[in-house]
Amino acid sequence: MPEATDTNTENQKAQLSGKGKTVGEALKDLADLSGWFPKLAFCNLIILGNELANDNALNVLDFFAKTLRIQDSALVVLAEKDAKDLLSLSTPLDNISSFAMQKIIYKTSGFDRDVCPTNIKTFCAGHYSYSSSAYMPIVKVVSADNGSGSGGQKQDNSSGSSSSSDGNMQKSSGSNADSNNLFDARTTALFKDGKKVGELDEKLTLTFNAFNYPLSGTNISVPEVDINGKKVNFLLTIIDGNNSFKVKTENDSVLLIFNLNLFCKVSDTNTDYIDDSVSQNKPIPKAVVDKATESFVSNIEELVQTSVQTGCDFLQIKEKLYRYNHSKYSLFKDNYLTKLKTEINVNISGQK
């Protein structure tokens, strides 16, 4: 709220609630209650409640996709429970909780690629494609007391904030000021025909992103590798890499070809066996490469199985069939998920 003065530079946070039988009617209710028409051009985050995912998310998102009042790049996320609860929570990361959510979803280069950011355009394009499948991140609330760096101490954010209510407007910095909450968006919700049909956990989300985003800076944990009879934990950092995912037809089957090449370095390990010099260039032991390769291959196979089991074609296999194998599209369009075969090539290399 624009209440900053010469002596107080902090704007107070307010939460407004509007109701309606349609999205447009609810927004109009907001305008009637506040006296201000909601300026959707500045909206960059839309949170869907969990119940909407079980019904049809497009009942809500269609309005935002078709109106010219909001940008197509606005993020879309799914709340683990109620969407309004996420907005009313206080977090030590930012005075406004929606800004904190955007920070963990829109990760810049150098962070782990373990979140699938989805905007209105991407979600609707997937829904209306031949695959009729889409996805979005699920935002979960985790306690800052158990998070790293919090020290298990509560922070008092109540100083300088006020709490009042007028109609349906609430200053939300008072009711939850004693709570420290963090957000986790590493789980991905899968949608088929607008309804949620499954989820990808953190490791599958990262593997899925390996074929959608550059993984430079992403860390890979390789636990309990047998090195000279000892169980050693390794942390690899991806320096560079390239990937490709192709769909071809073979006789009566659909062949999925995954190629993933990663160049990594050893960032950390819980043993000193390899620290026999002051050099920062440490070669990756073959046992680590083998286990990391096996993990990626297993995750890719699990991605395909998840698509088959849920019926959600988040890999856009049907779309690729139509575009690049059009002569066989009519043959496989109704049963392509039951005709899948995979060819997976993962190559992990490092310093010599």
Secondary structure as GFF3:
##gff-version 3
##sequence-region A 1 352
A	DSSP	beta_strand	14	16	.	.	.	ID=ss1
A	DSSP	alpha_helix	23	34	.	.	.	ID=ss2
A	DSSP	three_ten_helix	40	42	.	.	.	ID=ss3
A	DSSP	beta_strand	45	48	.	.	.	ID=ss4
A	DSSP	alpha_helix	50	55	.	.	.	ID=ss5
A	DSSP	alpha_helix	58	66	.	.	.	ID=ss6
A	DSSP	beta_strand	75	79	.	.	.	ID=ss7
A	DSSP	alpha_helix	83	88	.	.	.	ID=ss8
A	DSSP	alpha_helix	97	105	.	.	.	ID=ss9
A	DSSP	alpha_helix	120	127	.	.	.	ID=ss10
A	DSSP	beta_strand	133	143	.	.	.	ID=ss11
A	DSSP	three_ten_helix	144	146	.	.	.	ID=ss12
A	DSSP	beta_strand	165	166	.	.	.	ID=ss13
A	DSSP	beta_strand	169	171	.	.	.	ID=ss14
A	DSSP	beta_strand	181	192	.	.	.	ID=ss15
A	DSSP	beta_strand	195	200	.	.	.	ID=ss16
A	DSSP	alpha_helix	202	209	.	.	.	ID=ss17
A	DSSP	beta_strand	219	227	.	.	.	ID=ss18
A	DSSP	beta_strand	230	250	.	.	.	ID=ss19
A	DSSP	beta_strand	253	269	.	.	.	ID=ss20
A	DSSP	alpha_helix	286	310	.	.	.	ID=ss21
A	DSSP	alpha_helix	317	324	.	.	.	ID=ss22
A	DSSP	three_ten_helix	326	328	.	.	.	ID=ss23
A	DSSP	alpha_helix	329	332	.	.	.	ID=ss24
A	DSSP	three_ten_helix	336	338	.	.	.	ID=ss25
A	DSSP	beta_strand	340	350	.	.	.	ID=ss26
###
